[in-house]
């Protein structure tokens, strides 16, 4: 419900006004928020947002569960934005992209038709706060994973290998709240073992996304990086540590991925 509420607020132009107040604006509105926090917490079904409302600087439960928010309006404001952004990553297998693009009003250059015929995968990357986190602030990194399934007398053995190269992106389309990436993943390959059994090699996709937004705080431009860590985690962004994606794990802070940020788990 928290995500849906923020989408509607953004569409109505309310969210940019509220967020434009900045951290000190929220502090000045603290009395109102303190009164409303308990009420909102009872009607929202988004646990992290409820926790921020209850135990944040204006909530009724001041138990120091989040010491990194204490006396830190910038951090508190940053974490509120993060709870409302709800980054979402998904991808799907597609066919006949030429016709799909034509239905969407996209004119395909005849010189690119052969490339577009190869497109078999579409990646969708979105967030709710398009007013702050626009397409230009989005950074996407991807890697191919080869999956080889070999039949043996003990059953099928599957081997996964993360490849060094990125998938080939043939088209990018901007969305109001993100972007679409059209790409050509390698086709399924069939092979035979020395015993004549049939195996296959397919490819999977690893996706990492990070948003950066510049927000003016007290006349100074400050960069916020999303997604932020979990609300209880006070880790601060460090470019050397968090500036590049790690494709060997799905829990890397400050990076969204296709598993932990699926649409059905973030909306």
MIVO-282583 format. One line per field, with one value per residue (C-alpha): x, y, z negated; residue number from 1. Coordinates in nm, 3 decimals. Layout:
X [X  ...] $
Y [Y  ...] $
Z [Z  ...] $
pos [NUM  ...] $
This chain:
X [0.000  0.288  0.421  0.081  0.022  0.350  0.277  -0.055  0.107  0.375  0.118  -0.079  0.230  0.207  0.518  0.763  0.619  0.653  1.001  1.097  1.056  1.393  1.507  1.470  1.121  1.036  1.186  0.974  0.672  0.770  0.480  0.230  0.419  0.442  0.066  0.006  0.278  0.086  -0.230  -0.053  0.131  -0.202  -0.332  -0.021  0.083  0.444  0.648  0.965  0.763  0.555  0.876  1.010  0.685  0.678  1.046  1.177  1.236  0.862  0.725  0.579  0.833  1.168  1.379  1.703  1.658  1.803  2.084  2.196  1.869  1.903  1.966  2.033  1.761  1.955  1.984  1.623  1.504  1.725  1.586  1.228  1.290  1.444  1.140  0.918  1.127  1.058  1.301  1.176  1.367  1.221  1.295  1.101  1.150  0.983  0.914  0.830  0.962  0.928  0.548  0.547  0.743  0.520  0.212  0.380  0.432  0.808  0.938  1.203  1.485  1.506  1.882  1.817  1.549  1.788  1.921  1.569  1.478  1.743  1.589  1.459  1.470  1.332  1.452  1.230  1.384  1.162  1.124  0.841  1.006  1.059  1.045  1.377  1.529  1.507  1.640  1.967  2.059  2.016  2.319  2.269  2.521  2.447  2.625  2.540  2.535  2.584  2.387  2.499  2.279  2.458  2.281  2.468  2.382  2.311  2.078  2.121  2.411  2.369  2.675  2.649  2.923  2.912  3.061  3.282  3.095  2.776  2.473  2.422  2.166  2.010  1.754  1.675  1.334  1.271  0.975  0.814  0.969  1.262  1.366  1.326  1.630  1.589  1.865  1.968  2.073  2.254  2.018  1.972  2.230  2.187  2.480  2.544  2.767  3.015  2.746  2.501  2.284  2.136  2.233  2.167  2.331  2.119  2.188  2.050  2.082  2.217  2.105  2.230  2.089  2.181  2.025  2.197  2.011  2.143  1.933  2.000  2.027  2.083  2.207  2.456  2.406  2.419  2.416  2.186  2.245  1.959  1.864  1.985  2.063  1.786  1.648  1.830  2.165  2.357  2.618  2.722  2.792  3.159  3.250  3.548  3.340  2.996  3.068  3.085  2.837  2.928  2.763  2.853  2.601  2.243  2.262  2.510  2.402  2.331  2.249  1.912  1.904  1.664  1.604  1.570  1.379  1.122  0.799  0.585  0.809  0.845  0.500] $
Y [0.000  0.236  0.196  0.244  0.554  0.704  0.631  0.814  1.103  1.132  1.125  1.398  1.611  1.587  1.375  1.625  1.898  1.691  1.570  1.918  2.032  1.869  1.725  2.047  2.089  1.750  1.850  2.165  1.951  1.717  1.802  1.714  1.400  1.292  1.307  1.140  0.875  0.653  0.683  0.613  0.317  0.150  0.173  0.100  -0.258  -0.183  -0.306  -0.095  0.223  0.142  0.094  0.431  0.597  0.427  0.443  0.731  1.080  1.161  0.824  0.720  0.441  0.607  0.306  0.393  0.098  0.314  0.521  0.642  0.838  1.013  1.388  1.333  1.495  1.427  1.054  1.036  1.212  0.987  0.672  0.790  0.848  0.502  0.338  0.507  0.439  0.067  -0.020  -0.306  -0.525  -0.789  -0.951  -1.169  -1.370  -1.212  -1.293  -1.081  -0.761  -0.578  -0.607  -0.519  -0.200  -0.109  -0.141  0.094  0.350  0.295  0.327  0.067  0.179  -0.066  -0.086  -0.223  -0.478  -0.775  -0.677  -0.637  -0.983  -1.120  -0.960  -1.227  -1.063  -0.742  -0.603  -0.358  -0.139  0.101  0.304  0.512  0.847  0.953  1.316  1.266  0.951  1.015  0.797  0.991  0.890  0.519  0.295  -0.061  -0.344  -0.693  -1.023  -1.340  -1.672  -1.988  -2.285  -2.626  -2.928  -3.256  -3.594  -3.863  -4.204  -4.024  -3.770  -3.425  -3.216  -2.839  -2.611  -2.231  -1.992  -1.612  -1.480  -1.174  -1.011  -0.810  -0.900  -0.710  -0.431  -0.344  -0.086  0.129  0.281  0.537  0.491  0.753  0.582  0.387  0.219  -0.087  -0.268  -0.492  -0.747  -1.061  -1.342  -1.641  -1.908  -2.246  -2.499  -2.876  -3.114  -3.485  -3.648  -3.918  -4.171  -4.013  -3.848  -3.507  -3.207  -2.838  -2.503  -2.195  -1.850  -1.663  -1.296  -1.114  -0.751  -0.484  -0.131  0.174  0.519  0.840  1.162  1.506  1.679  2.031  2.037  2.377  2.519  2.233  1.958  1.612  1.283  1.007  0.652  0.404  0.148  0.226  -0.057  -0.202  0.050  -0.111  -0.099  0.225  0.152  0.469  0.464  0.429  0.454  0.220  -0.047  -0.001  0.173  -0.144  -0.433  -0.776  -1.040  -1.323  -1.214  -1.090  -0.903  -0.631  -0.303  -0.001  -0.227  -0.360  -0.695  -0.917  -1.149  -0.926  -0.651  -0.842  -0.646  -0.886  -0.835  -0.456  -0.324] $
Z [0.000  -0.072  0.282  0.441  0.231  0.346  0.713  0.686  0.502  0.770  1.050  0.874  0.822  0.443  0.384  0.540  0.316  0.000  0.087  0.199  -0.160  -0.228  -0.560  -0.758  -0.622  -0.764  -1.097  -1.105  -1.028  -1.309  -1.533  -1.262  -1.167  -1.529  -1.556  -1.221  -1.246  -1.483  -1.274  -0.944  -1.095  -1.170  -0.812  -0.607  -0.529  -0.434  -0.736  -0.678  -0.627  -0.933  -1.130  -1.011  -1.117  -1.456  -1.549  -1.340  -1.480  -1.485  -1.588  -1.923  -1.986  -2.059  -2.159  -1.974  -1.739  -1.460  -1.612  -1.266  -1.242  -1.575  -1.532  -1.164  -0.950  -0.629  -0.697  -0.813  -0.498  -0.280  -0.439  -0.395  -0.024  0.001  -0.159  0.100  0.411  0.439  0.722  0.937  1.183  1.411  1.745  1.984  2.299  2.602  2.965  3.266  3.111  3.443  3.425  3.056  3.116  3.409  3.185  2.938  3.214  3.244  3.602  3.672  3.900  4.192  4.138  3.788  3.875  3.872  3.531  3.396  3.523  3.287  2.976  2.741  2.397  2.247  1.914  1.723  1.451  1.258  0.939  0.796  0.736  1.095  0.982  0.802  0.952  1.323  1.603  1.623  1.267  1.332  1.372  1.497  1.512  1.643  1.689  1.875  1.693  1.896  1.765  1.890  1.814  1.875  1.837  1.645  1.503  1.173  1.329  1.482  1.357  1.395  1.402  1.386  1.490  1.471  1.794  1.814  2.100  2.075  2.288  2.611  2.569  2.904  2.794  2.491  2.436  2.160  1.928  1.708  1.407  1.557  1.879  2.100  2.239  2.543  2.595  2.775  2.543  2.696  2.826  2.661  2.771  2.783  2.756  2.715  2.458  2.555  2.454  2.698  2.433  2.512  2.301  2.336  2.277  2.204  2.069  1.771  1.684  1.379  1.342  1.104  1.084  0.881  0.873  0.770  0.705  0.612  0.349  0.226  -0.153  -0.313  0.017  0.062  0.317  0.157  0.348  0.229  0.355  0.389  0.286  -0.065  -0.309  -0.523  -0.771  -1.064  -0.877  -0.924  -0.655  -0.470  -0.096  -0.009  0.358  0.324  0.152  0.305  0.635  0.845  0.853  0.721  0.937  0.701  0.436  0.428  0.099  0.192  0.032  0.254  0.553  0.667  0.844  1.034  0.738  0.433  0.616  0.818  0.881  0.678  0.374  0.385  0.474] $
pos [1  2  3  4  5  6  7  8  9  10  11  12  13  14  15  16  17  18  19  20  21  22  23  24  25  26  27  28  29  30  31  32  33  34  35  36  37  38  39  40  41  42  43  44  45  46  47  48  49  50  51  52  53  54  55  56  57  58  59  60  61  62  63  64  65  66  67  68  69  70  71  72  73  74  75  76  77  78  79  80  81  82  83  84  85  86  87  88  89  90  91  92  93  94  95  96  97  98  99  100  101  102  103  104  105  106  107  108  109  110  111  112  113  114  115  116  117  118  119  120  121  122  123  124  125  126  127  128  129  130  131  132  133  134  135  136  137  138  139  140  141  142  143  144  145  146  147  148  149  150  151  152  153  154  155  156  157  158  159  160  161  162  163  164  165  166  167  168  169  170  171  172  173  174  175  176  177  178  179  180  181  182  183  184  185  186  187  188  189  190  191  192  193  194  195  196  197  198  199  200  201  202  203  204  205  206  207  208  209  210  211  212  213  214  215  216  217  218  219  220  221  222  223  224  225  226  227  228  229  230  231  232  233  234  235  236  237  238  239  240  241  242  243  244  245  246  247  248  249  250  251  252  253  254  255  256  257  258  259  260  261  262  263  264  265  266  267] $
